[in-house]
Amino acid sequence: MLLISCAHCLAEGTIYQYSTIDSLLLGNYDGELSISQLLEHGDTGLGTFNSLDGEMIIIDGAVYRIDAKGKAEAVPAATHTPFAATAFFKTDSILKVDKTASLEELNRKVSQILGSENIFYIIRIDGQFESMRTRSVPAQKKPYPPLVEVVKHQGLFKFNKIKGTLIGIKSPGYIKGIGVAGFHWHFITEDRKAGGHVLDCSFENLPAKISSYSSLFLQLPETADFLNSDLSKDKEKELKKVEKNPGNS
């Protein structure tokens, strides 16, 4: 049973998250939350879909699935998610990010110009990227394997001189186990036809729009799989393997 029925129930400056990253890592890939319900709480964000069927990007109030071939498509409102985070984007500041040769460098530069490390941010970067490396994963069948096994079979995609949008969520370090501590980026092309979870990127002189959030609302699933899971173990090492760029291994 979902406890929130309208976006107005959340205070301004709140990120809404459904489920936890550790639950997803464990293999809980079926959720009760529909896309229409998710969009009541935000117009920008990231996530995935039931059965782990691709990467989710929420942009301008629309939800897209990037499938295991890297192709993007808008999803029906009745589609469900096992894990997602969203918020209403408001541009608090615009930061010019100069020549950036890697995702690691982007993370470092954005961190240097943000304020506190103890609140949440959503970052949006639009423009032409010199290079972009992304991934997505295929839909899974029960019994679901853990996420660290799924990504061994991920699809990898590379784009050069591509126009599109990066959406990133930066979360505090203390969020470990609940969300992805640090940066989590997804990408979609300008024509909304391709994208994925970002592994690496490079670009020159693009503006980064920053929206800050001082509240997190966590909605937990009530599925039998979630309620019966052992979520007491530290899965930080598994998460690092899942987030790792295979090109840097």
FENTA-V562935 format. One record per backbone hydrogen bond with DSSP energy under -0.5 kcal/mol. NH is the residue of the N-H (numbers start at 1). CO is the residue of the C=O. If there is no record, write none. Layout:
BEGIN
NH | CO
NH | CO
END
This chain:
BEGIN
9 | 6
10 | 7
14 | 11
15 | 215
16 | 86
17 | 217
18 | 84
19 | 17
19 | 219
21 | 178
22 | 177
24 | 20
25 | 21
26 | 22
27 | 23
27 | 24
28 | 23
29 | 27
33 | 81
35 | 77
35 | 79
36 | 77
38 | 34
39 | 35
40 | 37
41 | 38
43 | 87
44 | 87
45 | 58
46 | 85
47 | 56
48 | 83
49 | 54
50 | 80
51 | 29
52 | 29
52 | 49
53 | 49
53 | 50
54 | 52
54 | 137
55 | 66
56 | 47
57 | 64
58 | 45
59 | 57
59 | 62
61 | 43
62 | 59
64 | 57
65 | 73
66 | 55
67 | 65
67 | 71
70 | 67
72 | 193
73 | 65
75 | 63
79 | 76
81 | 33
84 | 18
85 | 46
86 | 16
87 | 44
89 | 87
92 | 90
92 | 210
93 | 210
95 | 208
97 | 95
97 | 206
98 | 96
100 | 203
106 | 102
107 | 103
108 | 104
109 | 105
110 | 106
111 | 107
112 | 108
113 | 109
113 | 110
114 | 110
119 | 116
120 | 213
121 | 170
122 | 211
123 | 168
124 | 209
125 | 166
126 | 207
127 | 164
129 | 162
130 | 202
131 | 202
132 | 159
133 | 200
134 | 157
135 | 197
136 | 155
140 | 51
147 | 25
149 | 146
150 | 146
151 | 147
152 | 149
153 | 150
154 | 151
155 | 136
157 | 134
159 | 132
161 | 130
162 | 129
164 | 127
165 | 188
166 | 125
167 | 186
168 | 123
169 | 184
170 | 121
171 | 169
171 | 182
175 | 172
176 | 173
177 | 179
178 | 175
179 | 175
181 | 179
182 | 171
184 | 169
186 | 167
187 | 196
188 | 165
189 | 194
190 | 163
192 | 189
195 | 70
196 | 187
197 | 135
198 | 185
199 | 133
200 | 133
202 | 131
203 | 100
206 | 97
208 | 95
209 | 124
209 | 207
210 | 93
211 | 122
213 | 120
214 | 13
215 | 13
217 | 15
218 | 216
219 | 17
219 | 217
220 | 218
227 | 223
228 | 224
229 | 226
231 | 229
239 | 235
240 | 236
241 | 237
242 | 238
243 | 239
244 | 240
246 | 244
248 | 245
249 | 246
END
